[in-house]
Amino acid sequence: MTHEHRRVTEMAATYPASDIRKMFNLALDYPNAVKLTVGEPDFNTPEHVKAAGIRGIQDNHTRYVANAGIPDLRTAIAQKYTARWNRAVTSDNVMVSFGAMEALTFALDVSVSPGEEVIIPDPSFPNYVGQIHRLGGVAVPVPVTEANDFKLRAADVATAVSDKTAAIIINSPSNPLGSVMDQADLEALVDLSDEHGFTIISDEVYDEIVFDDAQFTSIAEVRDGFDRFLVVNSFSKTYAMTGWRCGFLIGPSDVIAPMAFLQEGLTSSLPGFVQDAAVAAITGPQDPVATMVSSYVERRDLLAERINAIDGLSLIRPEATFYSFVNISEWGLSSWELAIRLLQEQELATIPGSAFGAQGEGYLRLTFSVSPETINEGCDRLERFAAAR
């Protein structure tokens, strides 16, 4: 009997393609399109951070380094979050990664086995589904609705917990929703974790991009002694370092420790000079962060004012991040249909809400990490589309 060999595994062949990437690819055919799509700061990396990376290269920090990250960076991260969370964090609690995506990979690798379930918010960052699929896990979506101010509610999570639940991924502040979870729901999630034994993987990459009087609470701050969590974070958004690819995890030392071995078999280590730049970012002047956040507030307000003035569109003003989730339901088009028509008829690139899960249908995600001029031009094109409907 001849065994038939596949050229591509079932996992790879069925990997869920992101509609965000599909829209990016379609927009390539419209070189003059106004893009309210890209989820990255339009600011440059701060000068002192770039200088530290350059010095690292000049000092020949271009060889292999420790799998878990250089000691200076792990210590700097630990010191920052010891102060911020008012709990002891040491370098043994820190793992440096190639961006937050690899950090998420590690978090799932140590928490989830094939066939086990991972609860995720719906809508949420689409790569959560892909990462769970890669492991042979099962993503279990929990609806997050506008009626609840786009906040994940612990009571809804409780209905999704089963004896197969290995983890939950939470994302506060939220991409794509721009919301911040309430502390009461975080406390209830900790209770559920204690009761059922699942890990809380908390994606907190937007933890410093919070506006007005919104109160962000890390899962690590909720309860003294609770350690069934892994915090995923990154330098990309806070410090405008998306291309540097420097992320990290914080968690219990016994859970963090195996990640260095996983790193050995994946990418070995993040370049030393990149980590030098990250040290400068976290220990140096924080004025650039405050400047960026202040600018995002102004852009958020501009976008909210313009969107809410367009007939048939509405927007809850985001509390955090640089994303808005615009309600398009009155226009009677699916989010994908509207995104395609805006691109074809107005050369305006947006992201359909359905790219983030079934509950995203009826919405568009628009970013306000772009210039005010780009926001105004994008809204002008939305207005022209609305007038011509």
Secondary structure, 3 states (H helix, E strand, C coil): CCCCCCCCCHHHHCCCCCHHHHHHHHHCCCCCCEECCCCCCCCCCCHHHHHHHHHHHHCCCCCCCCCCCCHHHHHHHHHHHHHHHCCCCCHHHEEEEEHHHHHHHHHHHHHCCCCCEEEEEECCCCHHHHHHHHHCCEEEEEECCHHHCCCCCHHHHHHHCCCCEEEEEEECCCCCCCCCCCHHHHHHHHHHHHHHCCEEEEECCCCCCECCCCCCCCHHHCCCCCCCEEEEEECCCCCCCHHHCEEEEECCHHHHHHHHHHHHHHCCCCCHHHHHHHHHHHHCCCHHHHHHHHHHHHHHHHHHHHHHCCCCCEECCCCECCEEEEECHHHCCCHHHHHHHHHHHHCEECEEHHHHCHHHCCEEEEECCCCHHHHHHHHHHHHHHHHHC
